[in-house]
Amino acid sequence: MKTKLTILLSLLGLAACGGSSAESEVQQLSCTTPAPTPAVKAAPCCATDSFAVQMFSVLATAQQGNIVFSPASLEGVLHLLKQGARGNTSKELTALPMGKQGVKSALNPVEANALFIAEGFMLKPGIRTDEVIRVPFARDAAAAANEMNAWANKHTCGLIPSVISEKNITPLTRMVAANAIYLKEQWLRPFKKSSTRDNSDFTLPDGSKTKVSMMYNRSKYLYAAGEDWQAVALFYKTEGRSGEPGCFIGILPTGNAREFAASLTPQKYQDIRRALLLAEMQDTIVQLPRFELNPGTYSLKPALQTCGLSTIFTPQANFSGFSDEKLYLSDVIQRCYVKADEEGTEAAAVTIGVMVKSCATKDPIKPKKITFDRPFIWIIGDLNTAAAPYFMGITEKP
C-alpha cells in the first residue's frame, strides 16, 4: 500500500533551541533547574541511548522553538572530565547511562578533543586528550576566547565560528574541556531538486501555517508506525565502510511533537528503533522540509543537574585527577549547527566544560552590636598608661 509520510524533525542530534542567532552569548536553557521528566524518572532500558533521551526530554520541557543538541559531543566532554574526577564526583559521572565508547560506525564524523589550561596551571600527567593548549584566562580573557573560538571554527569546518566569549571567562577560570564534531554525509537515496516543492504548507505549533521548501522522494525505506507515531529511516551513502550503518530517523508524532518529546522514555525510543530495525524495506513517499538550524550557544547546566549531576557544579566537586588545585564546573556550554537538503546532511557541534578554581570561603563573622540609645559613660584618655584620663562623663540627655 502506498503510504504518504510527511517527516518533521523531532529527533536528530537532539538539542539547544531558539532562533538563528550566531552570537556566542550563552543563553540559559532554563531560569531554574527543570523538573525531572519521565525519561529521567524511568529506569534506563540500556546504556547506549538512555542519557541522550533523558537530556532530550528535559530540553523539550525547558525550551521553546527548534531544538538541536549533540549528545555525542556532550558525552565527549563528560568522558574527558571523568578522567580527572575522583571520589563522589567520579561516581556521579560514572552513574550516568551514557553511550558506549568506541562503537564502530559507518558514518565518518570528524571529532576532536582539547584541554585549554590557564597560564601557570599544572596539569597532572596521564590525561588523554588530542591537545593541551595554554591560554591567558586571567591576563587576557578576550585572547583566550578568541583562541578557543578559532579551535572550534577549525574543527567544524567553519560551521561553529564561536562558542564562548570573554564574558564566560573569569580570573578564576583554570581549564576548559572541549569537544568538537563535524559530520557531512550524502543520502543513500538523494532527493531530486526538481521534485522539491517550494511554498508548501507547514503547520506551526499554534495551528498557523508557514511556507517551506518540501523535499519529495518515493523509494524503498524502512517505515514503521506505532499507536501515536510514524517513523522512517533515511540511510546515508556508506557503502564499503565497516561498522553500524548510520541513518536519519524521522519521527512524526500523532499529537503534539514537543509533548511527545517531553514524555519520551529510553524504552519507547528503543521500541521505535527496534520497530524500524525489524521492518522490511517498502515503497514509501517521504516529504521532508529542507532546513538549516543554527540556534546559537546554550548552557546545558540546568538539564545536566536534572539528569543527576548535582555536585560537579559546586565547590564540593572532586577533580583532583587534573590538578592539586580544587576545581569545579561553572558551566557546560554547547552550540550546534545542522543542515539537511536534497543531497544529504551537514552538522557540527562544539561542547565546552568551563572549570574554575574553588576558593575556600570562611563563614562570615556575625558583627557585634552596641547602640547608645540610653544614658552612657564616656572617657577621653589613652589605654596604655596609668595617667589620669583627660575627661570622663555621663551622658544622660544628649
N, C-alpha and C positions, 0 to 999 in steps of 0.2 A: 504494500500500500504506500502511495506517495505521501510523504509527511513534510509539511512545511514548518520549518523551525526558525524562529527569529531569536538570535542569541544576544543576550545582554551580557555585559561584563560584570559578573558577580564575584568570580574568583579568578585572579591572575597571579600576580605575585602576592597579593593581599596587602593593603597598606595605609599610608598617610593620605590626608584628604585635602579638599579645598579647590581653589580656582587654578589660575595658570601663572601665579606669581613666580618669578625666577629669583627673588631676593633670598639672601642667606639668613635673614632674620628668622630665628627659631620661633615657631608657633606652638603653643601648648595644645596637646590633643584634648585636654580637659582641664578645667579650672581646679577640679578636685579629682581624687582617685576614683575611677568608675567603679560601680558595684560589680561583684562577680557575676558572670554570665553563665548560662547552662553549660557552656564548653569548659569553663573554669571549674565549675562545681562537679562535673561528671568525671568519673574515673577514666583516665586515658585508655583508648582502645589499643593503641600500640605506640611505640616510641618513635615512629617515623614521621608522624604528622601532627601529633596532639598539640604541641606547643604552638605551631603555626596556626592551627584552628582556634586555639584559645585566644591568642593575640588578635586574630582577625575578628572574632566575635566581640571582644572588648572594644576594638576600634570602631566597629559598626555601631555600637551603642553610644560612643563618645563623640562621634563626628557626623557632620552633615556633608553632603556633596560627594564627589568622586573619592574613591579610596584606592591608593596604590602603595603597597607595603611589601618589603622584601624580607621574608623570614630567613632565607639563606644568608643574606648579608648581616642581619641582626645576630643570628646564631654564630656567624664567623667571629664577630666581636666578642660574644659571650664565651666562646671556646678559648679565645685569646686571653680574656680576663681570667678564665678559670685556671690558667697555668700559674698565676700568681696568687690565687686565692688559698686561704688556709682556714682551718677551724670551721666554725659555723658558716662562714661565707662560702667556703668550698662545698659544704653540704647543701647550701641553698641553691647554688648553681648546678650542682650535680643532680639535684632532685627535679630540675626542670625536664619535662618529657621532650627534649629536643631531638631532632632527626639524627640519624646515624651519619657519622663522618666517613668520607672515603668511598661512598657508594658510586660505582662507575655508571656514568650517564652518557648516552649517545649525543646529548646536547653538548655544545662546546662553549660554555661560559668562560670568560677570562676573569680570574679572581686574583686579588692582591691584598696583602695584609701589611700593616706597618704600626710601629710604635713611635710616636713623636714624644720626645722627652725633653724636659727643661734643661737649660744650661746648669751644670753642676749637679744634676741628678744622677745618682749612682744606681744603675740597673743591675740587679743580681744576674749572674751567669745562668745559662740553661734555658732561657726563654726562647721559644721557637717562633720566629716571625720572618717575613721576607726582608724587611728593612727596619733599622733603628735610626731615627733622624733627630738630631738636636735642633731645637727651635727656641728663640728667645721669648718665652711666655711672659716673664716678668719685665724684661728690659724693653721689648718692642712687641706688644700684642698684635699690632697690625701686620708686622712682618711674619709673625708666627702663623696668623690666619692665612696670609697670602701663600705661604709655603704649603700648608695643608690643602688649601683650595687648588693649588697647582697640581698637587699629587692626585687629588680627586679628578680633576679635569683630564689629566694624562691617562689614568687607568679606567676612564669611562668613555674614551674617545670623544671627549668634549661635550658629552651629554649632561654631565653634572659639573658645571664650571665652578660652583661654590657650594659649600655645605656648612661653613662656620664663619662667624665674623669676630672681630676683636671684642665685641660685647659679650661673647661666650667665654672669654678668657679673663682670668683674674691673676693677680700676683701669686695666688696660692695654687694655680694650675701647675701640675707637675708632670702629667703624662696624658696622652690621648691615644687610645687604641682605635685603629681604623681598619675598615674592610671595604673593598670596592668590588663590584661585579658588573661585567658588561656582557651582554648576550645579543647576538644577531643571528636569526635563523630564518630560512625560507620555508614556506608551506610545502608539504608533500604534494598537495593538490591546490595550486595557486588559484586565486580568484581572478577572473578576467576583468581587466579595467573596463572593457566595453560593456560588461554586464552590470557595473556599478550604477546604481540609480540615485542620482542627486535629487535633493528636495524630497526625500522620503520622510514620512511622519515618524516621530519618536515621541512616545508619551512620557512625560516627566512625572515625578512622584506626586505632584499636586493635581495631576489629571490633565494639565495643559499639554499642548503639543509643540514640538520644535522640529525643524528640518535638519536632516543629516544625509550624509552620503552612505548609502546602504550597499555593501558588497553582496554579491549573489553568486552562489555556486550550487550545482547539483552534481553529486558524486556519491561514491561509496564511503560512508563514515560509520564509526561506532556511535550508535544512538541508543539511549536508554531513557526510561521515564519511571517516576515513582508517584506516590499519592499526591505530592504537592510540588513536583519539579519535573523538568525535562533537562536532558544534558546531552552534549555531543563532544567527542574528542577530535580535535583537528591536529593531525600529526605534522611534524616538521620533516624536512628532507634530510635524513640521516643515514642513507644507505652506505654500507661499508664501514660504519662506525660500530664499535663494540659498546656494550652497556645497555642500560634501560632506555627504551625509546622515549623521547620527550614529546609532549603534546600540549596544546592549549585546551583546557577543559572549560567549556562554556556551560553555565548552569542558568536555566531560566525558571525561577520560582513561579508557581501558580498565583501566589499573592504578592505582598509587598516584599521587595528584594532586601531591603535593609532589615526588616523584621526577621526574614528568613536567615540572613547572615548572623544577626544578633543571637538567634536561637540555635544556630548550627553547632552540633557537638562533634567531637572527633569520630564517634561511632557512625553518625549519619554521613559525614564526609567520606568515611571509609566505605560505607554502603554504596554511595554514589560511584565512587571509583571502581568498586568491585562489580557493580552492575555494568559499567562501561567495559570493563575488562572481559566480562563473560558474554558481552553482546557480540553478535555477528555483524560484519560489515553489511550495510544495507543502503539502498537508494535513499538519499536524504537531501532535501533542499535546505541549505544554510544561508541565512541572511544575517550579516554581521556588520554593524556600523564601523566605518573607518574611524579610528580615534587616535588621539595623541594627548597624553596626560603628563603634566609637569606641575604638580601641586605645590612645590616648594619644600621647605625644610621644617621638620616637625620633631618635637620631643616625644619620645616613647616612654618616658619615665612613669607617667601615671598608669599606663597599660601594663608595664612590667611589674609595678607594685601590685596591681590587681592579680597578676598571674603568679605571685608568690615571692617576688624578690623584695623582701621587707627591710633588710638591714644593709644591703650593699650601698644604698644611698644615704647612709648615716655614718657618723664617726665611729660607730661600733663595728664597721666592716673590717675585715682582716685580709689585706692584700700584701702580707709580709713576704710573699714569694717574689715580689717585684723589687722591694726595697726595704731598708730598715726604717725609712720614713713612713709614718702612718698615713695611709691613703684611703679615700673612699670616692665613689662615683658621685659627681654632682649632676650629671645628666647623660642620657643616651639619645643621640640625635640621628635622624635618617632623612635622606632625600632620595626620591625615586623618579624615574622617567620611563615611559613606555609608549610605544607607537606600534599600531597594527594597521597594515594596509594590504593591498592586493597581493603583494609579494611575500610578506611574512611579518615577523615581529622583531623589533629592536627595543632593548630595555637595558636600563642601568640603575644601579643603586650604590649609595655610599652610606655607611653607618659608622658613627664615631661614639666612643665612650670617653667622656671627659673626667679625668681623675684629679682630685685636688688634695692638698696636704691638710690633714686634720690637725687643727690647733687645739691643744688642751685648754679648756676654759675652767676657771675656778668659779665656785658658787659665789654669787655676788654677796658682799658683806652688807648685812642689814644695818642701815645707819642708826646711830643713837639719836635721841631727840630730846631737846630741852626748850621749853617755851617760858619766857619770863612774862607770865600773864598774871602775876600776883606779887606782893612785896618781896624784894630780894636784897641781898647784901652784895656790895661790890668793894673791890680793893684795887688800889693803884700802887704797884711796887714791883719787886723782882722775885724770882723763885730760888735763887742760889745763895743768897746771903742772909745773915741774921739781922740785917739792917731793918729799921722800922719801915713799914710801908709809907709811901708818900701820902696816900689818902685812903680812907676807909669810909664806908657809909651804908645806909639802908635807904632803899627807895620804896616808899610805901605808896606814893602818888606821883607818878612821872609828870 
